[in-house]
Amino acid sequence: MELTTDARTELEAIISVGYDRSVSSRAQIILDYADGDSVAEIAAKSGTTRPAVYKWISRYEEDGIAELDDRKSPGRPRAVTGEQRGRIIARTKIPPPESTGLANWSSYEMAKYLKRHEGIDVRLRGSLTGPQ
């Protein structure tokens, strides 16, 4: 890949101003690739995978710097917030309360407990809680 002077300057500017850590690291991937580093070397240096390096190179070649930014994820927005996810993970690390009569959590029982006691509605596909 050959970069124009303007493209190289723009990529270097993204890195130098600390635009966004993920976008900066993607810009560095492009610069490293343009400088002749192998995909394996770039992956090792950036702490990512070879498929991820190929992805960012391909996206950059498609439409330039704009493609280094995150795309909006398709599908509906997450129903569980980051804080709630943290509470769910914490709950999985401890045994169920004695009042539940359970020795271990099942996904169904965990969802039921979370809704009743934590106010978190985690709907499971195919569960008895109804269609999603």
N, CA, C and O atoms as a printed pandas DataFrame, in Angstrom:
     atom_number atom_name residue_name chain_id  residue_number  x_coord  y_coord  z_coord
0              1         N          MET        A               1    0.845   -1.170    0.000
1              2        CA          MET        A               1    0.000    0.000    0.000
2              3         C          MET        A               1    0.894    1.239    0.000
3              4         O          MET        A               1    1.850    1.340    0.769
4              5         N          GLU        A               2    0.560    2.162   -0.871
5              6        CA          GLU        A               2    1.291    3.420   -0.900
6              7         C          GLU        A               2    0.368    4.528   -0.428
7              8         O          GLU        A               2   -0.778    4.628   -0.868
8              9         N          LEU        A               3    0.874    5.356    0.466
9             10        CA          LEU        A               3    0.101    6.475    0.982
10            11         C          LEU        A               3    0.585    7.769    0.350
11            12         O          LEU        A               3    1.781    7.967    0.136
12            13         N          THR        A               4   -0.361    8.641    0.058
13            14        CA          THR        A               4    0.031    9.977   -0.397
14            15         C          THR        A               4    0.595   10.728    0.810
15            16         O          THR        A               4    0.396   10.325    1.956
16            17         N          THR        A               5    1.281   11.796    0.538
17            18        CA          THR        A               5    1.829   12.616    1.624
18            19         C          THR        A               5    0.696   13.130    2.501
19            20         O          THR        A               5    0.825   13.154    3.725
20            21         N          ASP        A               6   -0.407   13.540    1.894
21            22        CA          ASP        A               6   -1.553   14.040    2.663
22            23         C          ASP        A               6   -2.163   12.952    3.541
23            24         O          ASP        A               6   -2.497   13.195    4.701
24            25         N          ALA        A               7   -2.307   11.752    2.979
25            26        CA          ALA        A               7   -2.882   10.646    3.748
26            27         C          ALA        A               7   -1.991   10.297    4.929
27            28         O          ALA        A               7   -2.487   10.084    6.035
28            29         N          ARG        A               8   -0.678   10.235    4.710
29            30        CA          ARG        A               8    0.263    9.931    5.791
30            31         C          ARG        A               8    0.194   11.016    6.869
31            32         O          ARG        A               8    0.176   10.706    8.060
32            33         N          THR        A               9    0.157   12.267    6.459
33            34        CA          THR        A               9    0.088   13.378    7.404
34            35         C          THR        A               9   -1.187   13.305    8.234
35            36         O          THR        A               9   -1.171   13.552    9.440
36            37         N          GLU        A              10   -2.284   12.966    7.580
37            38        CA          GLU        A              10   -3.563   12.859    8.279
38            39         C          GLU        A              10   -3.548   11.717    9.295
39            40         O          GLU        A              10   -4.031   11.875   10.415
40            41         N          LEU        A              11   -2.997   10.574    8.908
41            42        CA          LEU        A              11   -2.895    9.433    9.829
42            43         C          LEU        A              11   -1.987    9.772   11.010
43            44         O          LEU        A              11   -2.317    9.465   12.156
44            45         N          GLU        A              12   -0.856   10.397   10.738
45            46        CA          GLU        A              12    0.064   10.776   11.814
46            47         C          GLU        A              12   -0.569   11.795   12.746
47            48         O          GLU        A              12   -0.314   11.767   13.950
48            49         N          ALA        A              13   -1.393   12.697   12.215
49            50        CA          ALA        A              13   -2.074   13.689   13.044
50            51         C          ALA        A              13   -3.064   13.018   13.997
51            52         O          ALA        A              13   -3.196   13.418   15.154
52            53         N          ILE        A              14   -3.744   12.009   13.504
53            54        CA          ILE        A              14   -4.687   11.274   14.359
54            55         C          ILE        A              14   -3.948   10.666   15.541
55            56         O          ILE        A              14   -4.431   10.709   16.672
56            57         N          ILE        A              15   -2.791   10.105   15.279
57            58        CA          ILE        A              15   -2.000    9.472   16.341
58            59         C          ILE        A              15   -1.458   10.521   17.304
59            60         O          ILE        A              15   -1.506   10.327   18.518
60            61         N          SER        A              16   -0.946   11.624   16.778
61            62        CA          SER        A              16   -0.283   12.609   17.634
62            63         C          SER        A              16   -1.241   13.356   18.548
63            64         O          SER        A              16   -0.866   13.718   19.663
64            65         N          VAL        A              17   -2.465   13.595   18.103
65            66        CA          VAL        A              17   -3.406   14.333   18.952
66            67         C          VAL        A              17   -4.189   13.407   19.876
67            68         O          VAL        A              17   -4.981   13.876   20.694
68            69         N          GLY        A              18   -3.977   12.095   19.754
69            70        CA          GLY        A              18   -4.678   11.152   20.621
70            71         C          GLY        A              18   -6.176   11.184   20.403
71            72         O          GLY        A              18   -6.952   11.090   21.355
72            73         N          TYR        A              19   -6.582   11.317   19.157
73            74        CA          TYR        A              19   -7.989   11.448   18.757
74            75         C          TYR        A              19   -8.900   10.512   19.536
75            76         O          TYR        A              19   -9.796   10.971   20.244
76            77         N          ASP        A              20   -8.694    9.272   19.419
77            78        CA          ASP        A              20   -9.459    8.223   20.083
78            79         C          ASP        A              20   -8.512    7.034   20.078
79            80         O          ASP        A              20   -7.945    6.692   19.041
80            81         N          ARG        A              21   -8.340    6.408   21.228
81            82        CA          ARG        A              21   -7.327    5.351   21.305
82            83         C          ARG        A              21   -7.500    4.281   20.247
83            84         O          ARG        A              21   -6.527    3.851   19.627
84            85         N          SER        A              22   -8.735    3.848   20.036
85            86        CA          SER        A              22   -8.935    2.777   19.057
86            87         C          SER        A              22   -8.676    3.275   17.641
87            88         O          SER        A              22   -8.080    2.560   16.837
88            89         N          VAL        A              23   -9.114    4.486   17.326
89            90        CA          VAL        A              23   -8.875    5.019   15.992
90            91         C          VAL        A              23   -7.380    5.284   15.802
91            92         O          VAL        A              23   -6.842    5.041   14.721
92            93         N          SER        A              24   -6.711    5.778   16.841
93            94        CA          SER        A              24   -5.265    6.006   16.760
94            95         C          SER        A              24   -4.515    4.707   16.500
95            96         O          SER        A              24   -3.587    4.676   15.693
96            97         N          SER        A              25   -4.910    3.641   17.178
97            98        CA          SER        A              25   -4.217    2.364   16.965
98            99         C          SER        A              25   -4.492    1.824   15.558
99           100         O          SER        A              25   -3.629    1.180   14.961
100          101         N          ARG        A              26   -5.674    2.081   15.036
101          102        CA          ARG        A              26   -5.989    1.645   13.666
102          103         C          ARG        A              26   -5.177    2.450   12.656
103          104         O          ARG        A              26   -4.717    1.911   11.649
104          105         N          ALA        A              27   -5.004    3.745   12.931
105          106        CA          ALA        A              27   -4.180    4.587   12.049
106          107         C          ALA        A              27   -2.745    4.080   12.054
107          108         O          ALA        A              27   -2.081    4.067   11.018
108          109         N          GLN        A              28   -2.267    3.661   13.233
109          110        CA          GLN        A              28   -0.903    3.128   13.327
110          111         C          GLN        A              28   -0.775    1.836   12.532
111          112         O          GLN        A              28    0.261    1.590   11.914
112          113         N          ILE        A              29   -1.811    1.014   12.543
113          114        CA          ILE        A              29   -1.818   -0.221   11.748
114          115         C          ILE        A              29   -1.625    0.116   10.272
115          116         O          ILE        A              29   -0.830   -0.522    9.581
116          117         N          ILE        A              30   -2.353    1.117    9.798
117          118        CA          ILE        A              30   -2.251    1.505    8.387
118          119         C          ILE        A              30   -0.847    2.021    8.074
119          120         O          ILE        A              30   -0.265    1.657    7.052
120          121         N          LEU        A              31   -0.306    2.863    8.945
121          122        CA          LEU        A              31    1.045    3.392    8.727
122          123         C          LEU        A              31    2.080    2.271    8.708
123          124         O          LEU        A              31    2.963    2.248    7.850
124          125         N          ASP        A              32    1.968    1.340    9.659
125          126        CA          ASP        A              32    2.913    0.221    9.715
126          127         C          ASP        A              32    2.838   -0.624    8.445
127          128         O          ASP        A              32    3.859   -1.051    7.905
128          129         N          TYR        A              33    1.605   -0.858    7.977
129          130        CA          TYR        A              33    1.426   -1.650    6.766
130          131         C          TYR        A              33    2.023   -0.926    5.559
131          132         O          TYR        A              33    2.691   -1.538    4.725
132          133         N          ALA        A              34    1.778    0.375    5.476
133          134        CA          ALA        A              34    2.324    1.169    4.371
134          135         C          ALA        A              34    3.847    1.211    4.425
135          136         O          ALA        A              34    4.500    1.353    3.391
136          137         N          ASP        A              35    4.417    1.088    5.623
137          138        CA          ASP        A              35    5.876    1.087    5.783
138          139         C          ASP        A              35    6.497   -0.280    5.499
139          140         O          ASP        A              35    7.715   -0.438    5.574
140          141         N          GLY        A              36    5.660   -1.266    5.173
141          142        CA          GLY        A              36    6.182   -2.565    4.774
142          143         C          GLY        A              36    6.173   -3.634    5.856
143          144         O          GLY        A              36    6.641   -4.748    5.619
144          145         N          ASP        A              37    5.651   -3.321    7.042
145          146        CA          ASP        A              37    5.572   -4.352    8.082
146          147         C          ASP        A              37    4.581   -5.434    7.646
147          148         O          ASP        A              37    3.588   -5.144    6.978
148          149         N          SER        A              38    4.859   -6.674    8.028
149          150        CA          SER        A              38    3.940   -7.761    7.690
150          151         C          SER        A              38    2.726   -7.702    8.612
151          152         O          SER        A              38    2.770   -7.088    9.678
152          153         N          VAL        A              39    1.660   -8.339    8.193
153          154        CA          VAL        A              39    0.446   -8.379    8.994
154          155         C          VAL        A              39    0.720   -9.041   10.338
155          156         O          VAL        A              39    0.214   -8.591   11.366
156          157         N          ALA        A              40    1.512  -10.098   10.338
157          158        CA          ALA        A              40    1.849  -10.782   11.593
158          159         C          ALA        A              40    2.622   -9.853   12.524
159          160         O          ALA        A              40    2.360   -9.827   13.727
160          161         N          GLU        A              41    3.568   -9.092   11.985
161          162        CA          GLU        A              41    4.332   -8.144   12.805
162          163         C          GLU        A              41    3.428   -7.056   13.377
163          164         O          GLU        A              41    3.542   -6.688   14.546
164          165         N          ILE        A              42    2.541   -6.555   12.548
165          166        CA          ILE        A              42    1.623   -5.506   13.000
166          167         C          ILE        A              42    0.703   -6.034   14.097
167          168         O          ILE        A              42    0.476   -5.359   15.101
168          169         N          ALA        A              43    0.178   -7.239   13.903
169          170        CA          ALA        A              43   -0.707   -7.836   14.905
170          171         C          ALA        A              43    0.015   -7.992   16.231
171          172         O          ALA        A              43   -0.539   -7.672   17.283
172          173         N          ALA        A              44    1.240   -8.477   16.189
173          174        CA          ALA        A              44    2.010   -8.666   17.431
174          175         C          ALA        A              44    2.306   -7.328   18.088
175          176         O          ALA        A              44    2.175   -7.183   19.303
176          177         N          LYS        A              45    2.704   -6.355   17.283
177          178        CA          LYS        A              45    3.069   -5.043   17.814
178          179         C          LYS        A              45    1.859   -4.314   18.409
179          180         O          LYS        A              45    1.975   -3.646   19.436
180          181         N          SER        A              46    0.708   -4.447   17.763
181          182        CA          SER        A              46   -0.474   -3.715   18.213
182          183         C          SER        A              46   -1.325   -4.493   19.212
183          184         O          SER        A              46   -2.287   -3.957   19.762
184          185         N          GLY        A              47   -0.972   -5.751   19.446
185          186        CA          GLY        A              47   -1.721   -6.553   20.413
186          187         C          GLY        A              47   -3.095   -6.958   19.905
187          188         O          GLY        A              47   -4.043   -7.085   20.680
188          189         N          THR        A              48   -3.194   -7.158   18.604
189          190        CA          THR        A              48   -4.467   -7.577   18.030
190          191         C          THR        A              48   -4.246   -8.845   17.211
191          192         O          THR        A              48   -3.185   -9.465   17.288
192          193         N          THR        A              49   -5.229   -9.218   16.446
193          194        CA          THR        A              49   -5.135  -10.440   15.642
194          195         C          THR        A              49   -4.873  -10.094   14.175
195          196         O          THR        A              49   -5.110   -8.969   13.735
196          197         N          ARG        A              50   -4.386  -11.068   13.441
197          198        CA          ARG        A              50   -4.174  -10.850   12.005
198          199         C          ARG        A              50   -5.483  -10.534   11.282
199          200         O          ARG        A              50   -5.503   -9.635   10.441
200          201         N          PRO        A              51   -6.595  -11.255   11.586
201          202        CA          PRO        A              51   -7.853  -10.884   10.917
202          203         C          PRO        A              51   -8.263   -9.430   11.196
203          204         O          PRO        A              51   -8.810   -8.761   10.320
204          205         N          ALA        A              52   -8.001   -8.948   12.406
205          206        CA          ALA        A              52   -8.341   -7.554   12.718
206          207         C          ALA        A              52   -7.483   -6.599   11.895
207          208         O          ALA        A              52   -7.978   -5.578   11.420
208          209         N          VAL        A              53   -6.202   -6.921   11.723
209          210        CA          VAL        A              53   -5.317   -6.083   10.916
210          211         C          VAL        A              53   -5.819   -6.058    9.466
211          212         O          VAL        A              53   -5.904   -4.993    8.854
212          213         N          TYR        A              54   -6.149   -7.225    8.926
213          214        CA          TYR        A              54   -6.688   -7.283    7.563
214          215         C          TYR        A              54   -7.971   -6.453    7.441
215          216         O          TYR        A              54   -8.183   -5.763    6.444
216          217         N          LYS        A              55   -8.814   -6.531    8.462
217          218        CA          LYS        A              55  -10.077   -5.792    8.458
218          219         C          LYS        A              55   -9.831   -4.295    8.344
219          220         O          LYS        A              55  -10.463   -3.623    7.529
220          221         N          TRP        A              56   -8.909   -3.763    9.163
221          222        CA          TRP        A              56   -8.678   -2.318    9.154
222          223         C          TRP        A              56   -7.976   -1.864    7.875
223          224         O          TRP        A              56   -8.236   -0.768    7.379
224          225         N          ILE        A              57   -7.104   -2.689    7.352
225          226        CA          ILE        A              57   -6.460   -2.347    6.071
226          227         C          ILE        A              57   -7.520   -2.297    4.972
227          228         O          ILE        A              57   -7.555   -1.357    4.177
228          229         N          SER        A              58   -8.373   -3.301    4.932
229          230        CA          SER        A              58   -9.416   -3.371    3.915
230          231         C          SER        A              58  -10.372   -2.186    4.031
231          232         O          SER        A              58  -10.722   -1.564    3.027
232          233         N          ARG        A              59  -10.788   -1.877    5.251
233          234        CA          ARG        A              59  -11.708   -0.762    5.435
234          235         C          ARG        A              59  -11.053    0.559    5.038
235          236         O          ARG        A              59  -11.698    1.417    4.436
236          237         N          TYR        A              60   -9.777    0.725    5.373
237          238        CA          TYR        A              60   -9.078    1.954    4.993
238          239         C          TYR        A              60   -8.991    2.067    3.476
239          240         O          TYR        A              60   -9.198    3.141    2.912
240          241         N          GLU        A              61   -8.685    0.956    2.826
241          242        CA          GLU        A              61   -8.586    0.975    1.357
242          243         C          GLU        A              61   -9.937    1.281    0.707
243          244         O          GLU        A              61   -9.989    1.865   -0.376
244          245         N          GLU        A              62  -11.030    0.886    1.368
245          246        CA          GLU        A              62  -12.370    1.142    0.838
246          247         C          GLU        A              62  -12.697    2.629    0.806
247          248         O          GLU        A              62  -13.138    3.157   -0.215
248          249         N          ASP        A              63  -12.477    3.301    1.938
249          250        CA          ASP        A              63  -12.970    4.678    2.017
250          251         C          ASP        A              63  -12.131    5.583    2.909
251          252         O          ASP        A              63  -12.634    6.590    3.407
252          253         N          GLY        A              64  -10.877    5.248    3.117
253          254        CA          GLY        A              64   -9.985    6.146    3.835
254          255         C          GLY        A              64  -10.202    6.205    5.337
255          256         O          GLY        A              64  -10.709    5.266    5.952
256          257         N          ILE        A              65   -9.810    7.321    5.903
257          258        CA          ILE        A              65   -9.797    7.491    7.356
258          259         C          ILE        A              65  -11.170    7.343    7.988
259          260         O          ILE        A              65  -11.283    6.849    9.110
260          261         N          ALA        A              66  -12.202    7.758    7.293
261          262        CA          ALA        A              66  -13.556    7.656    7.846
262          263         C          ALA        A              66  -13.889    6.220    8.246
263          264         O          ALA        A              66  -14.665    5.997    9.175
264          265         N          GLU        A              67  -13.303    5.250    7.549
265          266        CA          GLU        A              67  -13.589    3.839    7.833
266          267         C          GLU        A              67  -12.849    3.312    9.064
267          268         O          GLU        A              67  -13.109    2.190    9.499
268          269         N          LEU        A              68  -11.946    4.088    9.625
269          270        CA          LEU        A              68  -11.231    3.638   10.824
270          271         C          LEU        A              68  -12.048    3.864   12.087
271          272         O          LEU        A              68  -11.718    3.331   13.146
272          273         N          ASP        A              69  -13.102    4.644   11.982
273          274        CA          ASP        A              69  -13.978    4.893   13.120
274          275         C          ASP        A              69  -14.912    3.702   13.309
275          276         O          ASP        A              69  -15.140    2.937   12.372
276          277         N          ASP        A              70  -15.447    3.546   14.503
277          278        CA          ASP        A              70  -16.374    2.452   14.771
278          279         C          ASP        A              70  -17.667    2.668   14.007
279          280         O          ASP        A              70  -18.174    3.785   13.902
280          281         N          ARG        A              71  -18.180    1.583   13.484
281          282        CA          ARG        A              71  -19.486    1.637   12.825
282          283         C          ARG        A              71  -20.548    1.345   13.868
283          284         O          ARG        A              71  -20.300    0.638   14.845
284          285         N          LYS        A              72  -21.714    1.887   13.656
285          286        CA          LYS        A              72  -22.824    1.598   14.552
286          287         C          LYS        A              72  -23.192    0.129   14.386
287          288         O          LYS        A              72  -23.330   -0.371   13.270
288          289         N          SER        A              73  -23.344   -0.539   15.496
289          290        CA          SER        A              73  -23.694   -1.956   15.456
290          291         C          SER        A              73  -25.110   -2.136   14.924
291          292         O          SER        A              73  -26.014   -1.376   15.270
292          293         N          PRO        A              74  -25.295   -3.152   14.076
293          294        CA          PRO        A              74  -26.649   -3.410   13.597
294          295         C          PRO        A              74  -27.482   -4.060   14.705
295          296         O          PRO        A              74  -26.943   -4.609   15.666
296          297         N          GLY        A              75  -28.749   -3.988   14.556
297          298        CA          GLY        A              75  -29.628   -4.625   15.529
298          299         C          GLY        A              75  -30.112   -3.652   16.577
299          300         O          GLY        A              75  -29.779   -2.467   16.569
300          301         N          ARG        A              76  -30.900   -4.186   17.470
301          302        CA          ARG        A              76  -31.479   -3.325   18.500
302          303         C          ARG        A              76  -30.429   -2.953   19.537
303          304         O          ARG        A              76  -29.431   -3.657   19.693
304          305         N          PRO        A              77  -30.648   -1.852   20.247
305          306        CA          PRO        A              77  -29.696   -1.446   21.285
306          307         C          PRO        A              77  -29.680   -2.453   22.435
307          308         O          PRO        A              77  -30.638   -3.196   22.645
308          309         N          ARG        A              78  -28.585   -2.459   23.161
309          310        CA          ARG        A              78  -28.495   -3.368   24.301
310          311         C          ARG        A              78  -29.557   -3.030   25.338
311          312         O          ARG        A              78  -29.813   -1.862   25.631
312          313         N          ALA        A              79  -30.161   -4.061   25.878
313          314        CA          ALA        A              79  -31.197   -3.864   26.883
314          315         C          ALA        A              79  -30.592   -3.804   28.281
315          316         O          ALA        A              79  -31.241   -3.327   29.212
316          317         N          VAL        A              80  -29.379   -4.273   28.437
317          318        CA          VAL        A              80  -28.723   -4.316   29.736
318          319         C          VAL        A              80  -27.557   -3.328   29.707
319          320         O          VAL        A              80  -26.710   -3.394   28.816
320          321         N          THR        A              81  -27.511   -2.418   30.674
321          322        CA          THR        A              81  -26.442   -1.421   30.730
322          323         C          THR        A              81  -25.134   -2.057   31.180
323          324         O          THR        A              81  -25.116   -3.193   31.654
324          325         N          GLY        A              82  -24.059   -1.330   31.030
325          326        CA          GLY        A              82  -22.753   -1.814   31.483
326          327         C          GLY        A              82  -22.731   -2.080   32.974
327          328         O          GLY        A              82  -22.155   -3.070   33.426
328          329         N          GLU        A              83  -23.364   -1.193   33.747
329          330        CA          GLU        A              83  -23.432   -1.386   35.204
330          331         C          GLU        A              83  -24.204   -2.658   35.542
331          332         O          GLU        A              83  -23.795   -3.428   36.411
332          333         N          GLN        A              84  -25.316   -2.869   34.853
333          334        CA          GLN        A              84  -26.102   -4.076   35.095
334          335         C          GLN        A              84  -25.322   -5.324   34.708
335          336         O          GLN        A              84  -25.398   -6.338   35.402
336          337         N          ARG        A              85  -24.574   -5.264   33.611
337          338        CA          ARG        A              85  -23.740   -6.404   33.207
338          339         C          ARG        A              85  -22.746   -6.739   34.312
339          340         O          ARG        A              85  -22.517   -7.909   34.618
340          341         N          GLY        A              86  -22.163   -5.711   34.903
341          342        CA          GLY        A              86  -21.225   -5.918   36.005
342          343         C          GLY        A              86  -21.894   -6.609   37.188
343          344         O          GLY        A              86  -21.317   -7.504   37.806
344          345         N          ARG        A              87  -23.115   -6.183   37.496
345          346        CA          ARG        A              87  -23.847   -6.805   38.610
346          347         C          ARG        A              87  -24.193   -8.255   38.293
347          348         O          ARG        A              87  -24.144   -9.117   39.171
348          349         N          ILE        A              88  -24.541   -8.522   37.042
349          350        CA          ILE        A              88  -24.866   -9.899   36.639
350          351         C          ILE        A              88  -23.629  -10.786   36.770
351          352         O          ILE        A              88  -23.700  -11.886   37.318
352          353         N          ILE        A              89  -22.505  -10.303   36.267
353          354        CA          ILE        A              89  -21.265  -11.083   36.345
354          355         C          ILE        A              89  -20.890  -11.344   37.800
355          356         O          ILE        A              89  -20.496  -12.454   38.156
356          357         N          ALA        A              90  -21.013  -10.323   38.632
357          358        CA          ALA        A              90  -20.705  -10.493   40.059
358          359         C          ALA        A              90  -21.619  -11.548   40.678
359          360         O          ALA        A              90  -21.167  -12.365   41.480
360          361         N          ARG        A              91  -22.885  -11.536   40.315
361          362        CA          ARG        A              91  -23.853  -12.495   40.872
362          363         C          ARG        A              91  -23.506  -13.925   40.449
363          364         O          ARG        A              91  -23.734  -14.860   41.216
364          365         N          THR        A              92  -22.963  -14.112   39.252
365          366        CA          THR        A              92  -22.623  -15.467   38.798
366          367         C          THR        A              92  -21.439  -16.042   39.560
367          368         O          THR        A              92  -21.242  -17.257   39.578
368          369         N          LYS        A              93  -20.654  -15.180   40.186
369          370        CA          LYS        A              93  -19.454  -15.636   40.892
370          371         C          LYS        A              93  -19.742  -16.124   42.305
371          372         O          LYS        A              93  -18.870  -16.708   42.948
372          373         N          ILE        A              94  -20.947  -15.891   42.789
373          374        CA          ILE        A              94  -21.301  -16.350   44.131
374          375         C          ILE        A              94  -22.476  -17.323   44.037
375          376         O          ILE        A              94  -23.284  -17.237   43.111
376          377         N          PRO        A              95  -22.570  -18.247   44.994
377          378        CA          PRO        A              95  -23.669  -19.213   44.932
378          379         C          PRO        A              95  -25.022  -18.529   45.151
379          380         O          PRO        A              95  -25.087  -17.435   45.713
380          381         N          PRO        A              96  -26.081  -19.168   44.712
381          382        CA          PRO        A              96  -27.417  -18.599   44.929
382          383         C          PRO        A              96  -27.712  -18.477   46.425
383          384         O          PRO        A              96  -27.225  -19.289   47.212
384          385         N          PRO        A              97  -28.495  -17.483   46.826
385          386        CA          PRO        A              97  -28.878  -17.372   48.239
386          387         C          PRO        A              97  -29.642  -18.619   48.686
387          388         O          PRO        A              97  -30.330  -19.256   47.888
388          389         N          GLU        A              98  -29.515  -18.955   49.956
389          390        CA          GLU        A              98  -30.198  -20.148   50.469
390          391         C          GLU        A              98  -31.696  -20.082   50.256
391          392         O          GLU        A              98  -32.342  -21.111   50.056
392          393         N          SER        A              99  -32.251  -18.887   50.297
393          394        CA          SER        A              99  -33.698  -18.722   50.143
394          395         C          SER        A              99  -34.204  -19.230   48.791
395          396         O          SER        A              99  -35.393  -19.513   48.648
396          397         N          THR        A             100  -33.319  -19.351   47.798
397          398        CA          THR        A             100  -33.750  -19.836   46.484
398          399         C          THR        A             100  -33.881  -21.363   46.467
399          400         O          THR        A             100  -34.586  -21.913   45.621
400          401         N          GLY        A             101  -33.213  -22.040   47.387
401          402        CA          GLY        A             101  -33.235  -23.497   47.397
402          403         C          GLY        A             101  -32.385  -24.114   46.305
403          404         O          GLY        A             101  -32.503  -25.307   46.027
404          405         N          LEU        A             102  -31.528  -23.314   45.681
405          406        CA          LEU        A             102  -30.696  -23.790   44.581
406          407         C          LEU        A             102  -29.265  -24.029   45.053
407          408         O          LEU        A             102  -28.747  -23.298   45.898
408          409         N          ALA        A             103  -28.637  -25.060   44.498
409          410        CA          ALA        A             103  -27.220  -25.305   44.767
410          411         C          ALA        A             103  -26.355  -24.542   43.770
411          412         O          ALA        A             103  -25.263  -24.088   44.112
412          413         N          ASN        A             104  -26.842  -24.402   42.537
413          414        CA          ASN        A             104  -26.128  -23.703   41.469
414          415         C          ASN        A             104  -27.129  -22.882   40.664
415          416         O          ASN        A             104  -28.333  -23.138   40.676
416          417         N          TRP        A             105  -26.591  -21.892   39.967
417          418        CA          TRP        A             105  -27.444  -21.096   39.089
418          419         C          TRP        A             105  -27.667  -21.818   37.764
419          420         O          TRP        A             105  -26.733  -22.403   37.216
420          421         N          SER        A             106  -28.877  -21.784   37.251
421          422        CA          SER        A             106  -29.140  -22.103   35.849
422          423         C          SER        A             106  -29.412  -20.747   35.195
423          424         O          SER        A             106  -29.706  -19.783   35.901
424          425         N          SER        A             107  -29.326  -20.651   33.904
425          426        CA          SER        A             107  -29.580  -19.363   33.255
426          427         C          SER        A             107  -31.023  -18.910   33.509
427          428         O          SER        A             107  -31.279  -17.720   33.693
428          429         N          TYR        A             108  -31.948  -19.846   33.517
429          430        CA          TYR        A             108  -33.347  -19.518   33.766
430          431         C          TYR        A             108  -33.537  -18.969   35.177
431          432         O          TYR        A             108  -34.174  -17.932   35.365
432          433         N          GLU        A             109  -32.985  -19.662   36.162
433          434        CA          GLU        A             109  -33.127  -19.227   37.559
434          435         C          GLU        A             109  -32.402  -17.910   37.812
435          436         O          GLU        A             109  -32.876  -17.069   38.577
436          437         N          MET        A             110  -31.255  -17.736   37.167
437          438        CA          MET        A             110  -30.523  -16.479   37.314
438          439         C          MET        A             110  -31.357  -15.327   36.757
439          440         O          MET        A             110  -31.465  -14.278   37.392
440          441         N          ALA        A             111  -31.949  -15.515   35.571
441          442        CA          ALA        A             111  -32.772  -14.465   34.961
442          443         C          ALA        A             111  -33.968  -14.136   35.849
443          444         O          ALA        A             111  -34.311  -12.968   36.032
444          445         N          LYS        A             112  -34.592  -15.157   36.390
445          446        CA          LYS        A             112  -35.744  -14.967   37.267
446          447         C          LYS        A             112  -35.339  -14.183   38.525
447          448         O          LYS        A             112  -36.031  -13.250   38.931
448          449         N          TYR        A             113  -34.217  -14.569   39.131
449          450        CA          TYR        A             113  -33.719  -13.901   40.344
450          451         C          TYR        A             113  -33.364  -12.444   40.047
451          452         O          TYR        A             113  -33.712  -11.544   40.811
452          453         N          LEU        A             114  -32.673  -12.225   38.940
453          454        CA          LEU        A             114  -32.272  -10.860   38.594
454          455         C          LEU        A             114  -33.478   -9.947   38.405
455          456         O          LEU        A             114  -33.464   -8.793   38.832
456          457         N          LYS        A             115  -34.516  -10.465   37.766
457          458        CA          LYS        A             115  -35.703   -9.643   37.542
458          459         C          LYS        A             115  -36.395   -9.334   38.866
459          460         O          LYS        A             115  -36.813   -8.200   39.101
460          461         N          ARG        A             116  -36.514  -10.329   39.720
461          462        CA          ARG        A             116  -37.244  -10.170   40.971
462          463         C          ARG        A             116  -36.465   -9.344   42.004
463          464         O          ARG        A             116  -37.050   -8.502   42.686
464          465         N          HIS        A             117  -35.155   -9.577   42.125
465          466        CA          HIS        A             117  -34.390   -8.975   43.227
466          467         C          HIS        A             117  -33.473   -7.823   42.819
467          468         O          HIS        A             117  -33.127   -6.982   43.648
468          469         N          GLU        A             118  -33.080   -7.781   41.554
469          470        CA          GLU        A             118  -32.147   -6.743   41.117
470          471         C          GLU        A             118  -32.817   -5.749   40.164
471          472         O          GLU        A             118  -32.240   -4.711   39.841
472          473         N          GLY        A             119  -34.033   -6.070   39.715
473          474        CA          GLY        A             119  -34.721   -5.187   38.785
474          475         C          GLY        A             119  -34.127   -5.208   37.382
475          476         O          GLY        A             119  -34.317   -4.267   36.611
476          477         N          ILE        A             120  -33.413   -6.273   37.050
477          478        CA          ILE        A             120  -32.794   -6.401   35.734
478          479         C          ILE        A             120  -33.573   -7.437   34.941
479          480         O          ILE        A             120  -33.673   -8.594   35.348
480          481         N          ASP        A             121  -34.125   -7.019   33.805
481          482        CA          ASP        A             121  -34.912   -7.925   32.977
482          483         C          ASP        A             121  -34.022   -8.534   31.904
483          484         O          ASP        A             121  -33.726   -7.890   30.896
484          485         N          VAL        A             122  -33.601   -9.759   32.117
485          486        CA          VAL        A             122  -32.767  -10.486   31.163
486          487         C          VAL        A             122  -33.653  -11.544   30.541
487          488         O          VAL        A             122  -33.961  -12.562   31.161
488          489         N          ARG        A             123  -34.053  -11.296   29.329
489          490        CA          ARG        A             123  -34.947  -12.245   28.658
490          491         C          ARG        A             123  -34.125  -13.289   27.926
491          492         O          ARG        A             123  -33.187  -12.968   27.197
492          493         N          LEU        A             124  -34.489  -14.524   28.129
493          494        CA          LEU        A             124  -33.782  -15.632   27.497
494          495         C          LEU        A             124  -34.654  -16.211   26.392
495          496         O          LEU        A             124  -35.843  -16.459   26.596
496          497         N          ARG        A             125  -34.067  -16.424   25.233
497          498        CA          ARG        A             125  -34.802  -17.062   24.138
498          499         C          ARG        A             125  -35.192  -18.468   24.566
499          500         O          ARG        A             125  -34.392  -19.209   25.138
500          501         N          GLY        A             126  -36.426  -18.813   24.279
501          502        CA          GLY        A             126  -36.895  -20.158   24.570
502          503         C          GLY        A             126  -37.195  -20.381   26.036
503          504         O          GLY        A             126  -37.450  -21.517   26.437
504          505         N          SER        A             127  -37.174  -19.346   26.843
505          506        CA          SER        A             127  -37.468  -19.523   28.261
506          507         C          SER        A             127  -38.979  -19.479   28.476
507          508         O          SER        A             127  -39.746  -19.212   27.550
508          509         N          LEU        A             128  -39.379  -19.738   29.683
509          510        CA          LEU        A             128  -40.801  -19.717   30.019
510          511         C          LEU        A             128  -41.318  -18.305   30.218
511          512         O          LEU        A             128  -42.497  -18.132   30.525
512          513         N          THR        A             129  -40.485  -17.293   30.056
513          514        CA          THR        A             129  -40.911  -15.913   30.275
514          515         C          THR        A             129  -41.640  -15.337   29.075
515          516         O          THR        A             129  -42.125  -14.208   29.147
516          517         N          GLY        A             130  -41.734  -16.064   27.985
517          518        CA          GLY        A             130  -42.495  -15.602   26.847
518          519         C          GLY        A             130  -41.612  -15.214   25.680
519          520         O          GLY        A             130  -40.386  -15.280   25.771
520          521         N          PRO        A             131  -42.231  -14.812   24.586
521          522        CA          PRO        A             131  -41.472  -14.476   23.381
522          523         C          PRO        A             131  -40.686  -13.175   23.575
523          524         O          PRO        A             131  -41.020  -12.328   24.402
524          525         N          GLN        A             132  -39.651  -13.067   22.786
525          526        CA          GLN        A             132  -38.803  -11.870   22.868
526          527         C          GLN        A             132  -39.169  -10.907   21.798
527          528         O          GLN        A             132  -38.570   -9.836   21.699
